[in-house]
């Protein structure tokens, strides 16, 4: 099979490693089937689309909506590289899933307004599928309402008409959207289970995602949350776009993608 490409931008080595591990665990992919590039520390370079089944852009402490003068050299470089990548992703309608930072990155690329109007503190939020989401192939096996972990300073405030909004929440009207047929983004984190979210809360204490004095109470709520339905987004993305060059004989017919 062709691997998937995971792009991350976390400068905390432990948080980055846990993130990669979480994606492997919840997609069912082996590490060698989820090629990992940390572009906060080295340039992305040219992406050979023919090598990959799809691309996942992970969350980040970077923010799209901050003024450029407050951003580091590396953050500005990352933004330029991702804009170039998205030019080709959109042109090809290549399988792509952007998460949290990813929804802002794709949203801005597509003309959406990204600002702090609908930021959400770290928590398990109640997500509702839109009519479009209920019939979308990545979301149609999820419940109409489900819990998912969120924690973001910025969000999509206005969407252009060519973006199909797939999910919403009371505190954030755009929790997921699709561009074309194969380019997706979620504001919520389908890669986080309670253990991963608790670790992330500890890592980013004092970074403005929640009141640090409330950390222990927040972790207690996180560990009680049931976010299993949100993980289906990752599973469906892999199932939908996994590419193979041969049929796998396992007693049942297998869908083969070029």
C-alpha positions, 0 to 999 in steps of 0.5 A: 500500500501507499503510505499516508503523510502526516505533517506536524508543527509541534516544537515539543518533542514529547507532544509531537511523538505522542501525536504521531503515536495517537494517529497510528493507534487510532488509524490502525496504521503502522508507523512505516505506513504513516510517514511523518514530517515535522516541518517546524524544524525543517522545510517540507520540501517537494511532496511527491503526491504519487507516493501517498494515499493521502495527507493529514495536517495535524494541529499546532500551537501556531495560529493563522490569525495572528499578525505576521509581525508576531510570528517567528521566521519558522512559522511564516516559512511553514505558512508559505510551504503549506500554502504552496502545498494546498495549491496543488492539493486543491488543484488535484482534489487530493485526499487531505485532512486538516485538523485544528490548525489545519482547518484554519490553514485550509480555510484561509487558503480558500477565502474563509474568515479565520479569527478569535470569535469562536475560539473554544477552551480545552474541553469535550464539546458536543458536535452536531452534523449538518444535513450535508455532514449526514450524507458525507462519506467520511461522516455518514457513519457517525452519530448525528451528535457526538462528543469530541475534544477541542481547544483552539484560540481561533476558528472559522468565522465566515465561510465562502459558499463553495465550502460544505460545512459538515459539523457544528457546535454551540460554541463554534459554528464550523467544526468541519468542512469539505472542499471539492470531493476529497479535501476535509478539515475538522476543528475538533481533534479526532486523533485524541482519546482521553489519555492523549488529551490529558497529556496535551492539557499538561503539556500546554498548561499556561499556553492560553487554552484554559485556566491553569488553575483549573487543570486538575478539574479539566483532566478529570472531565477529559478522562470521563468523556466518551469521544470514541465516535469522533475517531471514526473520522480518521478511520473513514479517511483511511478506509476511503483513501487507502491506495494499493497496487494489488488485491489483498486476498483475505477471503473477501473482495477488497476495493483497490484504488489507483 
